[in-house]
Amino acid sequence: THPVGVAKEMITDGLNGFLKEDLNGWKEVIDKLSGDTALRKRMGDASREYAVDKFSLGQWGPKVSEIINNL
Protein backbone atom coordinates (compact mmCIF):
# COMPACT_ATOMS: atom_id res chain seq x y z
CA THR A 1 0.00 0.00 0.00
CA HIS A 2 2.92 2.34 -0.60
CA PRO A 3 2.21 5.57 -2.46
CA VAL A 4 3.00 4.94 -6.11
CA GLY A 5 3.24 6.70 -9.42
CA VAL A 6 2.18 10.30 -9.70
CA ALA A 7 0.45 10.23 -6.32
CA LYS A 8 3.76 11.13 -4.70
CA GLU A 9 4.15 14.06 -7.07
CA MET A 10 0.56 15.33 -6.90
CA ILE A 11 -0.19 14.94 -3.21
CA THR A 12 1.29 16.96 -0.40
CA ASP A 13 0.61 14.76 2.61
CA GLY A 14 -1.92 16.38 4.90
CA LEU A 15 -2.57 19.34 2.58
CA ASN A 16 -4.42 17.97 -0.44
CA GLY A 17 -4.44 14.29 0.36
CA PHE A 18 -2.66 11.63 2.31
CA LEU A 19 0.26 9.36 1.54
CA LYS A 20 0.16 6.43 3.91
CA GLU A 21 2.30 3.34 3.77
CA ASP A 22 0.18 0.84 5.67
CA LEU A 23 -3.39 -0.03 6.50
CA ASN A 24 -3.14 1.42 10.00
CA GLY A 25 -2.11 4.77 8.56
CA TRP A 26 -5.06 4.71 6.16
CA LYS A 27 -7.44 3.77 8.97
CA GLU A 28 -6.22 6.71 11.05
CA VAL A 29 -6.71 9.28 8.28
CA ILE A 30 -10.11 7.88 7.28
CA ASP A 31 -11.23 8.11 10.89
CA LYS A 32 -9.82 11.65 11.09
CA LEU A 33 -11.54 12.76 7.87
CA SER A 34 -14.85 11.16 8.78
CA GLY A 35 -15.07 13.30 11.91
CA ASP A 36 -13.74 16.61 10.60
CA THR A 37 -15.89 18.44 8.07
CA ALA A 38 -13.59 21.48 8.02
CA LEU A 39 -10.56 19.32 7.21
CA ARG A 40 -12.43 17.62 4.34
CA LYS A 41 -13.38 21.05 2.99
CA ARG A 42 -9.82 22.43 3.26
CA MET A 43 -8.33 19.36 1.60
CA GLY A 44 -10.97 19.38 -1.13
CA ASP A 45 -10.32 23.06 -1.82
CA ALA A 46 -6.55 22.48 -1.92
CA SER A 47 -6.99 19.52 -4.28
CA ARG A 48 -9.20 21.51 -6.62
CA GLU A 49 -6.76 24.43 -6.59
CA TYR A 50 -3.93 22.06 -7.53
CA ALA A 51 -5.97 20.48 -10.34
CA VAL A 52 -7.00 23.84 -11.78
CA ASP A 53 -3.44 25.15 -11.56
CA LYS A 54 -1.86 22.11 -13.21
CA PHE A 55 -4.47 20.56 -15.49
CA SER A 56 -7.22 23.02 -16.44
CA LEU A 57 -8.10 24.11 -19.94
CA GLY A 58 -7.02 27.59 -18.91
CA GLN A 59 -3.51 26.25 -18.31
CA TRP A 60 -3.25 23.78 -21.17
CA GLY A 61 -5.38 25.44 -23.86
CA PRO A 62 -2.81 28.11 -24.75
CA LYS A 63 0.03 25.58 -24.63
CA VAL A 64 -1.76 23.15 -26.94
CA SER A 65 -2.75 26.01 -29.24
CA GLU A 66 0.87 27.12 -29.46
CA ILE A 67 2.03 23.60 -30.25
CA ILE A 68 -0.58 23.24 -33.00
CA ASN A 69 0.23 26.66 -34.45
CA ASN A 70 3.91 25.74 -34.58
CA LEU A 71 3.33 22.55 -36.56
Backbone as a ProteinNet text record, in pm:
[ID]
protein_1_A
[PRIMARY]
THPVGVAKEMITDGLNGFLKEDLNGWKEVIDKLSGDTALRKRMGDASREYAVDKFSLGQWGPKVSEIINNL
[TERTIARY]
81.5	0	86.1	204.3	292.2	242.2	257.7	221.3	302.1	233.3	300.1	269.6	348.6	324	319	226.7	218.4	157.6	101.5	44.5	148	270.9	376.5	408.8	386.2	414.6	296.9	175.5	55.8	6.2	36.8	-19.1	86.8	49.7	128.6	58.4	122.7	61.2	4	-124.6	-192.5	-248.7	-208.2	-256.9	-370.1	-341.1	-442.4	-465.9	-425.2	-444.4	-355	-350.8	-265.7	-182.6	-63.2	26	59.7	-6.6	16.2	76.7	154.5	229.8	172.7	74.1	18.4	-129.9	-196.4	-339.5	-373.3	-288.2	-314.1	-311.6	-217.4	-211	-336	-383.9	-505.6	-626.7	-632.8	-743.8	-745	-630.3	-622.2	-673.3	-629.9	-671.5	-818.2	-868.8	-1011.2	-1094.3	-1052.4	-1122.6	-1116.7	-999.6	-981.7	-1072.1	-1071.8	-1153.9	-1302.7	-1342.5	-1485	-1541.8	-1458.3	-1506.6	-1475.6	-1418.2	-1373.6	-1416.6	-1534.2	-1588.8	-1498.7	-1444.6	-1359.5	-1233.4	-1175.2	-1056.4	-1089.5	-1201.8	-1243	-1258.8	-1318.2	-1338	-1204.2	-1113.9	-982.1	-905	-907.1	-833.1	-896.5	-1028.7	-1096.9	-1064.6	-1066.5	-1032.4	-888.1	-796.1	-654.8	-636.5	-708.8	-699.2	-752.1	-863.9	-920.4	-826	-771	-676.4	-557.1	-505	-392.8	-433.8	-551.1	-597.1	-616.9	-678.1	-699.9	-566.6	-474.4	-344.2	-262.4	-271.3	-186.1	-251.7	-383.8	-446.6	-565.9	-601.7	-722	-701.6	-813.5	-810.2	-744.4	-765.5	-702.2	-550.6	-496.1	-351.3	-303	-373.3	-325.1	-373.5	-486.6	-538.2	-436.3	-379.4	-280.8	-155.8	-115.6	3.2	-23.7	-140.4	-176.1	-194.5	-257.4	-275.4	-140.7	-45.4	87.2	154.1	143.3	202.8	142.6	10	-58	-18.6	-13.5	22.8	167.5	252.4	391.4	417.8	314.7	332.7	351.4
-119.9	0	126.6	117.7	234.4	330.7	460.3	557.3	530.5	526.9	494.1	596.8	588.9	669.8	818.2	884.7	1030.2	1075.4	982.6	1022.5	1095.6	1048.3	1112.5	1252.2	1275.2	1406.4	1502.1	1449.3	1532.6	1564.2	1478.8	1494.1	1545.2	1649.7	1696.4	1641.9	1548.1	1476.1	1570.9	1556.2	1638.2	1768.2	1809.1	1933.8	1907.4	1826.1	1797.3	1647.1	1572.7	1428.6	1365.5	1234.5	1163.1	1060.1	1039.6	936.1	845.8	735.4	642.8	514	450.9	333.7	202	209.2	83.8	101.9	-8.1	-3.5	73.3	66.1	141.7	291.6	335.6	477.2	521.2	438.4	471.4	472.7	378	376.8	505.5	548	670.9	793	808.5	927.8	920.3	801	787.5	823.4	774.9	811.4	962.5	1021.4	1165.2	1243.6	1206.5	1275.5	1258.6	1140.6	1115.7	1203.3	1248.9	1330	1478.1	1521.5	1661.3	1723.4	1782.5	1844.3	1955	2035.9	2147.7	2097.1	1989.6	1931.8	1879.9	1811.2	1762.3	1878.5	1986.7	2105.2	2166.3	2185.2	2243	2156.2	2025.4	1935.9	1932.3	1934.3	1938.2	2065.4	2177.9	2305.6	2305.5	2253	2248	2155.3	2046	1952.2	2015.8	2085.4	2151.4	2260.2	2338.1	2443.2	2383.5	2272.3	2205.7	2161.1	2097.5	2048.1	2162	2268.9	2384.1	2443.1	2456.1	2514.8	2430.1	2299.5	2211.4	2153.2	2137.2	2056.3	2120.7	2242.5	2301.8	2343.7	2361.7	2410.9	2548.2	2627.6	2759.4	2751.1	2646.4	2625.4	2560.9	2457.1	2378	2426.3	2496.2	2544.5	2627	2730.7	2811.3	2731.5	2639.1	2557.9	2467.7	2403.3	2315	2397	2510.8	2600.8	2640.9	2673.9	2712.5	2597.1	2478.5	2360.1	2338.6	2346.3	2324.2	2433.2	2556.4	2666.4	2654.9	2588.7	2574.2	2450.8	2373.8	2254.8	2290.7
0	0	0	-52.5	-60.2	-167.1	-142.9	-246.3	-373.9	-485.7	-610.9	-718.4	-823.5	-942	-913.3	-981.7	-970	-838.6	-760.9	-631.9	-548.7	-549	-469.7	-521.3	-648.8	-706.9	-690.5	-692.4	-690.4	-550	-455.1	-321.5	-224.9	-153.1	-39.9	83.5	150.8	261.2	364.9	390.8	489.7	435.9	316.6	258.2	158.4	57.8	-44.1	-60.8	37.3	35.9	140.8	137.4	231.2	157.6	204.2	153.7	271.6	279.9	390.9	338.2	419.7	376.8	427.1	515.9	566.9	599.4	624.5	649.8	776.9	878	1000.3	974.2	891.9	855.7	782.6	689.9	616.5	708.6	801.6	896.9	979.1	1024.3	1104.6	1028.4	902.7	828.5	787.2	759.6	727.7	850	965.9	1089.5	1112.5	1089.9	1108.7	1012.8	886.1	786.7	813.2	856.8	878.4	989.4	1080.6	1190.9	1180.6	1068.7	1059.8	927.1	928	806.8	754.4	843.2	801.7	733	783.8	720.6	580.7	567	434.5	337.6	384.2	298.9	259.9	357	325.6	226.5	249.5	160.4	21.7	16.8	-112.9	-189.1	-118.3	-182.4	-232.6	-151.6	-192	-311.9	-314.5	-427.9	-555.1	-544.3	-662.1	-712.9	-621.5	-659.4	-735	-686.7	-752.8	-893	-903.8	-1033.7	-1133.4	-1089.3	-1178	-1220.6	-1127.4	-1156.1	-1253	-1241	-1321.1	-1446	-1444.3	-1549.1	-1618.8	-1586.5	-1644	-1789.9	-1856.5	-1993.9	-1999.5	-1895.9	-1890.9	-1892.1	-1831.9	-1831.5	-1960.4	-2004	-2117.2	-2252.7	-2257.5	-2385.7	-2462.9	-2403.3	-2474.8	-2515.1	-2431.8	-2463.1	-2582.5	-2582.9	-2693.8	-2821.4	-2808.3	-2923.7	-2982.8	-2898	-2945.6	-3016.5	-2961.6	-3024.9	-3162.9	-3171.1	-3300	-3399.6	-3354.8	-3444.8	-3494.3	-3418.7	-3457.6	-3544.9	-3571	-3655.7	-3800.2
[MASK]
+++++++++++++++++++++++++++++++++++++++++++++++++++++++++++++++++++++++

